[in-house]
Amino acid sequence: MVGPIEPWSKKHKAVFRADQGGMRHSLSNSFAQPLSHAELVELTVARGDNELIETFNSHTLGYTPNGGSLDLREEIANLYGPAIGPDNVLVFPGAQVALQTAAFALASDCHTITFSPGYQSVVEAPKHAGGQVTTIQLKAENGWQVVLSEVEAAMQDNTRYLVINQPFNPAGTLMSKELQTQLIGLARRRDVRILSDEVYRLLEHDPEDRLPAMADAYEQGLSVVTLSKPWGGCGVTIGWIAFQDLRIRPRLVDAQYFGTACPSRASELQALMCLRAGAAILEKNLKIIRHNIALLDAFMAKYSDLFEWVRPKAGAVAFVKFKGPLSSEEFGEALAGAGISIKPAYCFAEHVTPAIDYFRVGYGEASIPTALEALSAFVEEHQAMWRLALSS
């Protein structure tokens, strides 16, 4: 195991004053519109699930089983195909812990391939666990897509773990079903497990683009999911890993034992409420996302000489290039002065190069139209100066 790794987002939290409640206008968040507990209860009552309400109101404060209670694991298994039952699911207090646990269980003694830019826990958890890691740089000119030949070239004799993030954070892009099939084929030939961070799955803007869950598609696949993205259940702090290969379950459970082994029963019950109301919640959140991305489309079209992107196809995040005279870090600091938060490139890579010097915006919340108005006003105020600097 290596020593402590400094969070890439540490600087962001300082610049955008996270400890003081953050900025007035947030384009930093990556989740769908958060629910309230009252809304969850209302959805549960409307469905006639009064027993779940009573269970929540009367549950004890005792420990839950390591890896989650059976009722929640059964509900999660319903999201997958017949190869995934409750024993094929482990529950965690969020996906972050799941990513770390999987790395310590499966990647500490082998070579792993990851991709950058990306969410730090996805990219660096295998390194944190003490494994050998090769990180492949994704490129905007390739649509932030995984290139199969680069993956094959990076493989070593001891490569046993491959980590992807689909839909992709920070860009919201999505690989094709054909590429997913090819990647699985390569992994199968080389006896490599694939962990897929699928926290934005089910938020595809067009459902036809949805990929099969890695846990369904590949016998050595693992799917990592959290309630915070599609279901807007950030404060529930429930995530999970789904997998077919039960041989790895004891290793995951053993690694989990040294982290947060037992999720809160209150959180588990709220998670059951979310999942059982999933159709209504997802419909609501996708309506917000589709409305907001239309506003982003208009913004990008209006200021196309100053901003560019690979347009997202899923989730609630986009990775945007500022073509003006400021780096993403400098642009973020200027926006912070106007009470607007974004996430600069340093939140998604240890070393920022011009090729990845983009900033992430989130557009999953009902407050986004107001935040975009503030961003547009900031651009209007400064665009003449930026264009003059570019022309000189």
N, C-alpha and C positions, 0 to 999 in steps of 0.2 A: 504493500500500500504506500502511495506517495503521501507527502505532507498536505496540509490544507491548501485548497485551491481557492484563490480569491474570486468571488462572484464578479462576473463581467458587468452585471447590472448595479454594482455597488456605487459607481460614479453617478449613474443615472438617478438613483434614489437621492443622492446628495444634491445634484443640480436641480432636480424637479421637486425637491422638498417633500419627499414621501413621508417623512416623520412629522410633517406639519399638515398632513391632509392632502398633499399634492397640489396640482395646478387647478385653476378654475375651470379650464377647458381641457379635458383629457382625451387625447388620441393615442394614448399609450396602452390602454387595456386590450387584452387579447381574447376576452370571453364574450359569450352571448349575454343578452340582457339578464341580469340577476333576478332571481325570484325572491319573494318574501315568504316567510313561513305561512303567513295568512293565505297567500295565493295557493301554496301547496295544499293546505287544509281544504280550501274551497274546491280545488280540483278533485281532491280525494273524496269529499262529501258528495260532490256532483256525480261521481262515479259509483256511489253507493258503497264505498269501501269503509264502512263505519268501524269494522273490526280493526283496521290498521290505525285509525284515529285513537281507538281505545287502547290499543297496544302501545302507541306512542305516549299517551297520557299516563299509563300505569307501569311503564317499563322500569326495571331496577337499574341501579347505578353500578352493577357488578361488571366484571370483565366480560368481554365477548371472546369467542374462540380465536386463537391465532389464525390469521388469514381470513377472518370474516365469518359471520353466522350463516347457517345453511339457507335460511329463507332469502337472504340477499344474494348469495351465490347462485341459487336457483333462478332468481329473477334475471341476473346478469347473463346466465347461460342461455336464456331465451332470446338474447340478441344475436346468437350465433347458430350455426348449423348443428347437425346431430352428433358431430364428433366432440362437441363441447358440452359437458355436463357440469354440475356444481363442483365436482372434484378437480375439474380443469380450470378453475377460477380461484385466484387469491386476491383478497381485498386488502387495500392499503389506505392510510390517511392521505390520499392524493396521489397523483401520478409521479410526482417528484421522488417520493420514497420508493415507488415501484421501480423506477428506472435505476436508482442506486442499488436496490436489493438485487435486481436481475444481474447487474454488472458484477457485484461481489460474488454472486452464486455461479455465474457462467463465464465471466470474462477475465478473471483475475490471473489465470495461468495460461493464457493463449494470446494470439494476435487478433485484433479487432479492426474492422474498417468502419469509419464514421465519415460524416460529410459536414462541410462548413460552407457558408454561415449556417447557424442553427441555434436552437435553444441549448444553453450551456450544458444542462444535465444530459441531454441526448448526445451531445458531441463528446463530453469529457468524463462521463461516469465510468467508462471502462478504464480510462487512465487513472482516475481517482481510486479505482479498485486494485490498481497495481499491474494491470495488463499492458501489453505492448499494443500501440495504436498507430494506425496510418489514417490520416484525415485527408479526404479528397475534396478539392475545392470545386464547388458548384459555380456555374457562370450564368450571368444574365443573358448572354447571347445564345445560350442553349436553353433558355426558358427555365433556368434553375433546375434542369433535369439531371438525373443520374445517368451517366454514360457507361453502358455495360462494359465496353472495352477497357475503361479506366478501372472499373472494379476488378475485372479479371487480372489486369496487370498488377494491381496492388495486392493480390492474394499471395500468401506465403504458405509454406508447408504446414505451419501451425495455426493458420487462420481458421477460427471456429465460430466467430461471432461477427455479425454484420448489423449495423444499426441504421435504420432509415426513419424518416418522419413524413408520413403521407396521410392527409394533405400536409403540405410543407409550411412550417413556420420558420422564417418570417414572411414568406411571399404569398402564401395561399395558393400555390400552384399544385398540380396533381399529375403524377405519372399516368401513362396510359395503361390499360389492362394488359396490352401486349408486352409492354416493358416489365410490368410486374411478373408476368408469366416467365419471361426470359430470365429475370433476376432470380426467381425461385428455382428455375432449372439449373442455373449456374451454381447456386448455393447447394442444391441437392447433389450435384456431381462432385462438389468439393467437401461435402459433409459439414456445411456451415449453417449455424442457426441464424435466423433473421428475427431481430426484434424490431417491430414497427410501432413507432409512436403514432397512434391513431386518434389523438385527442380531438381533432376536428372532423373525424369521420361522422357522417350523418348530417353534416352542414354543407354538402355539395350544393352549389347554386343550381345545377341541373342534376337531378338524381341519376340520370343515365351515365354520368361520369363516375359514379361511386365504384370504388375498388372493393373486391372481396376482402374481408378482414384477413390479416395474415394468419391468425389462429385457425381460420377455416381453410385457407388456401394452401397451407404448407404444414406438413407433419412435424417440422422442426421450427415452426413459426410461433412467435409470441406477439400478442396485441396488447398494447398499453393504452388505457383509456382513463379519462377523468370526467366527473360530472360537471366540472366548472365551465367547459366549453359549450357543447351542444345544448345541455340542459340548463345552463345558467346557475348551477348549484355550487358556486365557488366556496361559500362558507360551510357547505356540507362536508367538505374535505374528504371525499371518498373517490378513490381510483381503484383500478384493478389490472391484473395481468390475466389474460386468457391464453391457453396453450393446449395442444393435443398430447404432447409427450409427457406422460405421467412420471417417467423416470426422473425428470428434473424437479418434480414437486418437493421431494425432501430437501434438496439443495436450496431451493427458494425459501422454504419454511425455516431452515436452519439459519440462513442469512437474515431473514426477516426478524428472527428472534432477537438479534442484537440491535435492531432499529426500533420502530414503533410497531409492535406485533399485533396489538389489539385496537381496532377502530372503536370509536365511541358508539354505543348502542343507539343513542339519539341520532347520530349521523347516519347510521345504517337504516334506521326507520325513515328518516327524511329521504334517503337515497331510494328506498322502496317507493315512497310517494312520487318522487321524480320519475322513476322508470315506468311506473304504472300509468302515469299521466304523460308519457313520452310523446305520443302523437300530437297532443294539443300543445305541449311546450315547444316541440320542434317546429310546428307550423307557425306559432307566434314568432319564434326567434328568426326563422328564415324570412318571414315577412319584413321584419326590421332590417335584416342584413341586405335583402334585395333592394329595399328602399334606399338604404344608405350607400350601397355601391353605385346606384344610379347617380346619386349626388357626387360621389367620387369621380365617376366617369365624366360628369360635367366639369368638375374642377380640373381634371387632367386635360380635357380638351381645350378648356379656356386658357390654360397656362402651359401648353405643350412645349413651348420654347424654354421653359424653366424646370419642368418636371417630366420624368418618364418612368415607366414601370413595365413589368410583365403582368398583365392583368390577371388577378386571382380568379380561380375557378371554384374555390371551396373555403370554408371557414370564415373568419371575421378579421383577417389581417391582410395587409398589402405591404410590399417592400418598394419604396419609392426613391428614385434618384433625383436629388436637387442638382440641376445643371448650372446653377449660379456660382458665384465666387466664394462660397463657403463650403467647408466639409460638413458631413452630417453632424459631427460633434458641435461645430460652430453654429450651424443652423439650429440645432436643438437648444443651445445656450441662448441664442437670440429669441427663439420662441418662448423659452422659459421666462424671459424678461417681460413678455407680453401675456403671461399666464396661460400658456398653451404647452402641453406636454406631448412629445413623440418619443420614440426609442431610436437613438442613433445606432450606427453600425457596430460600435464597440460593445453593444449588448449581445451581439451574435457572433463574435469572433475574437480570438485572442489578439490577432494582429490584423488591423484594418488596412487594406490596400485600396487603391482607386477603383479596382474592379468590383469591390463589394461595398463601397462607401455609399450605401443607401440608408434610409431610415424607415422604420416600421410605423404604420398607422393601424389602429384597430377601429373597426366600424360595426361592432356587434350590439351597441347599446342605443337606447332611444334618445340619448343626449347627443348623439353624433351630429345631427344637423346643426345644432347650435355651435358645437366645437368647430365644424367645417366653416361656418360663417365667420368665426373668429380667425381661423387660418386664412380664409380668403381676404379678410380685411387687412391682415398683416402683409399678405402678398401684394395687395393693391398699394399699400403704403410704401413698400420697398422695391417694387418691380423696376421702376425707372432707374434707380441707383444700381441694381443688379445688372440690368441690361447694359448700362453705360460701362460698368466694370468689365463685362464680357467683351465689349466691342473695343476696349482700349488696349 
